[in-house]
Amino acid sequence: MAKCANTSIRYMDYAWYMSMKRTNVYADPEDLAIIKEAAKRRGISEAEIIRQGIHLAAMANRVWDEPLFSRTFEGPGRTLAKPEVRDTVAEAVRRETDPGSGSAA
């Protein structure tokens, strides 16, 4: 792992983590200047910042095999206010963890 200069934050060194494939992209010169400055400030390579950005973009656009949340909750058929969502979820969790408690509603 590469260590960031003057901090205890550690960044993944992708070279040993996975096989790499070379690619070429066009980038805005202003973005490249920001990346250059950030790399110097953080003590890592510009390529590492670009790899991190590519990884974040890939994860943000990934289609997962399973939904993040698989639970559904009964509701009134309208968009709930924040406190109503909190109370509905809390009640469902209470029912799930203590099946004998019944419904508070």
N, C-alpha and C positions, 0 to 999 in steps of 0.2 A: 504494500500500500504506500502511496505517496503521502507524505505529511505536509500539511499546509504550513507555510512559514508563520512563525510567531503565534500559533494557536495549537490547540489540542485536537482540532477537527481533522479527521482522516478521510481521504477520498479513495474510492475504488481505483486501483490501477488495472485497467481493463486488459492490458497486454498479457498478464498471467491468468486472468479470470476466464477469458473466452477467446476463441479464435476470432481474428479480425478480418474484415474484408475491406479493401481499399475502395473508395468512391470519390467522385468529384461533385462539388455543388457550387452554385453561384451564390454569393452572399453580398449583401449591401455593405459598402465600404464603411459606413458609420457603425454598423454592427460589428464588423471585424475590428475596428479601432477600440470599441468597448471591450471586446473579448481580449484583445492584446493587453489593455490596461488591467483588466481583471486578473488575467493570468499572472502578470508581473506582481500585482498586489497580493495574490493568494499563493504565489510560489509554486504554481503548477503550469503545465504547458497549455498553450492555446488549444492544441488538439484534444487535451483532456476535457476542457470546457465544452468544446464542440461535441465530443462523445457523450458527455453528460446531457447536453441539450437534445441530442438525437435519441438517447435512451428515454428521456422524459416525454418527448413527442411520441415515441413508439408506445409507451405505456398508456399515455392519455388516449390513444386511438385504438388500442387493442380491443378486440371483441372476446370477451371471456366466455368459457363454456357454460358457466353457471352464473346466475345473478348474484350480485353482492349481497342482497337481502332476499331471503326466500320466504320470510314470514309475511302474512297479510293480516290485516286487522279489520274487524267490523267497524263500520262508521255510518254516519247519517246520509251519505251520498252527496255531500258537498265538501268544498275545501275547508279544512279545519284551521282554526287559529292556532298559533304556536302553543298556548297553554293546553288546548284541547288535544293536540298531538302528543304532548308530553304526558298528559294524564291517561290517554288511551294506551300508549306504549307501556307506561308504568303499570297500569292495571293488567295488561296482557302478560307482562313479566311476572307480576304477583300471582296470577292464575297459573302460570306455567311452573313456577317454583313451589307453589302451595296449592295443589289441586283441590283441597278441601275448603279453601277460603271463600269460594263463590264470587259473585260479582258485586262490586260496591256501587254500581250505577242503579 
